[in-house]
Amino acid sequence: MEHFSQAFDNTFHLNAVRYIADHGNASPLFVGTLNAGGSPGFFYPSVWHSLGAILVTTTGISVPAATNVVTFCTTALVWPISIMFLIRSLTRNRYSWLVAGALSGAFVVFPVLLQTYGILYPNLLGNAAVPAGLGLVVWALRGGPDSRLLRPQALTLGAIAGIGISLSHPNAIVSLIAVAVPATIARITSLVAGMLKSTGSRSLPAAPERRRHPIPEILLLLVCLAAVSVVWTMLRPKTFQPETIKQIPVSGSVLDALSLAPSGYSISWVIVGFIVVSAAVLLYLRRHAWMVFAYAILVVLYIAVESMPWEWRDALTGVWYNDPYRLTALFPVIGIPMIAIAVGWAVQELYASISGWRAVGVHRPLEGEAEGWMPPRPKARPALAQTAKIVLGLVAVVAVSVPIFAADSMKEGRALAHERFETTPSSELVTSDELDVLHHVPDYVPRDDTLMVNPWTGGSLAYALTGQKVSSYHLLETRTPEIDRLDKTLNTALADPNVCQDVQHVRGYYVLDFGTREMNGVNHASVYGGLRGLEQTGVAQTVYQTGNARLLEVTACG
C-alpha cells in the first residue's frame, strides 16, 4: 500500500494531498497556491486530492497509501459501475450488461494507461465518471429502457454529475460533451422526423401525452450544440508549439484507435475486429447508431493529435493539452458499450434460435396483428431455459474478454505499471537509498524549517511523505525570490553574507543532496546549482546518508 508512482506529475499529486490535509482547504482555487510561490492561486481540479486528504485525516494512513486506496476505488468501483450505468441506460439485454462489466478492466488504455503515464490521477477520476454522465444524457434526451428514472430526474442528476466531472478535471466534461453530441443530433433527427410524420398523417388525433410540440425541445438542443464550440474554447488551456512535433501516418493513428492501444503499443487485431464488427452491427440494427459516430469523433480527435499539423492539432485537441494518451483513454467509454450491445444482441438471437423463445419487445407485429400481440411461446422447461441463459452468458463473457485481456498491449501496460510503482536502486524519481533518507528527515530537521531541495531529483516528496516543508513542491513551479536565490547561490554562503540572510529568512538550514541525476534526463544546474558541492565549499556537512543520498545541515550561517 505504500508504493507510489515514479512518474513526473506524482510529486505534485502527493504533495497536494498533504497540502489539503494540513490546511483543511480543498478549494480548487486554494490547491493551486501550493506551487505558486506566494502568488495568488490558480484553478486546479482537486476532487481526487480531496478524497485522498479525507482518508489521511480520518484514518491516519500515509499519503501514498491514501492515494492507492482512491486509485483502487476509482478503477475497481467507480469505473465499472459507471460503465454498467451507461449500458443499463442503453439496453435491457442482460448479456450486454455482463459483457460490459467484464470488459471494464480489459483495455490497457483505461484505466491502466493513466496510472503509468503522467501520472494523471485527476483525469483518471474524471474519465471514470464520463460513462455515467453519458448515461444520464441518454436518459435525459429520450428516456432509457427503464422508466423508473424520469427525464426531470435525469436532468437534475446530470447537472450535478456535470459539476462533479468538471471539478475532477475540466477536459473530462469536454470529453463527455464530445461523445454526447451525436446522441443530441440523433434526438433532434428523431424529433424532426416524428414531427414531419405527424404533420403528414391523417390518422386519429394523438393521445394527450403525445400532443406536446417538439419545436421548443429542438430549439433548446440546437442551442446546446451551438454552445459546444464556446465551451471548447473557454476550457482550452494555453498551449505552446513544441520545437519538434511528432507525427505518425494517419493509417497508424486509425489502427491505434481501433485497437484501443496508445501509440507505441502492440496492435491487437482481435480488438480491431470486435470494434469494426460491433460498429457494423449497430448500424445494421439502427439501434444506438449514434455511438458509432461518437467513436468516430474520438478517432478524428486522435488522428488530429497524432497526425495533423500543429494548427489543426491545437484547435481540436488543445483542451487535452494535445496529449494523445489523454485522448486514447477515452476510447473504452464508447468502445465497451458498442461491443457489449453487439455481443448481447448476437447471444440473444442465438438463444432465441436454439430455444424458440423471444424476449418481450423483440417481436414486431406482422400485417394484421394487433400492436403488442405476441405469438404463442413454445412450451419449454423453465429450469432448462434458465440454465441455457446462464451458460450462454458465461460463454459470451469468456469468448469476448479472454482474447482482449490476453492482448499484448495489456501485457505491456501491466509491465510498465509494475515498473512505475516499484522503488529500486535505479528508480527515476526516488531511489531506494533516497527513500530511506526521506523517511529519516523528521529525525533531524525541525518542523518549522524549510528543507532545501531540487525537485527534479525527487526531494520534493519529503513533504508528502513526512509533512516537512520544502523549498519546491513540484518540478514546475513559481518560487519566491529568496528560494530562487538560495537555489542558485547557497554554496557561496561563506563568501557572500547576503546568502545567510536568505537562509535565516526562510529557515533553510537543511538540504537534501540526491546527486545530479534528474527526472527525464534533464539538467537544471543553472537553476539549482547552488545546492551542489556544499560540503566541498565548507557550507554544510552530512548528518544522515544512505548510499549516495545525503541529508546536509548548513553550518556556514550559524
Secondary structure, DSSP 8 states (H G I E B T S, - for coil): ------STTHHHHHHHHHHHHHHT---HHHHGGGGSTTS-------HHHHHHHHHHHHH---HHHHHHHHHHHIIIIIHHHHHHHHHHHH---HHHHHHHHHHTT--IIIIIGGGTSTT-HHHHHHHHHHHHHHHHHHHHHH--S-TTS-HHHHHHHHHHHHHHHHHH-HHHHHHHHHHHHHHHHHHHHHHHHHHHHHHH--SS---GGG---SHHHHHHHHHHHHHHHHHHHHT-------SS-----HHHHHHHHHTT--TTS---HHHHHHHHHHHHHHHHHTSSTHHHHHHHHHHHHHHHHHHS-HHHHHHHHGGGTT-HHHHHTTHHHHHHHHHHHHHHHHHHHHHHHHH----TTT----TT--TT---------HHHHHHHHHHHHHHHHHHHHHHHHT-HHHHHHHHHHHHHT---TT-SS--HHHHHHHHTGGGTS-TTS-EE--GGGTTTHHHHHH---BS-SSSS----HHHHHHHHHGGGTTT-HHHHHHHHHHT--EEEE--S--GGG---HHHHGGGSSTTTTTSEEEEEEETTEEEEEE-TT-
